[in-house]
Amino acid sequence: MSETTVRPGVLGQAALALADGFARVLLAKGIVTQDEYIRGFDLAISEWEGAADHPQQAEVLAALRKIYPEGH
């Protein structure tokens, strides 16, 4: 059995993409509003900006900003 090395941040970025996909489904079904969807991003970014001691802060913030809804 071979061991595969995962680059730091890859799993976190995958989790963000999965969560964003789920949120988009909720948005499409009318379960959450566009404002709630954007607020979730804003809250996540705010919390990660304050997590200066977390070793993957920069990677998570970059990923959040990359998938942040356009036009906001």
PyMOL commands that set and color helices and strands:
alter all, ss='L'
color gray80, all
select helices_A, chain A and resi 10-28+34-49+57-67
alter helices_A, ss='H'
color red, helices_A
deselect
rebuild
show_as cartoon
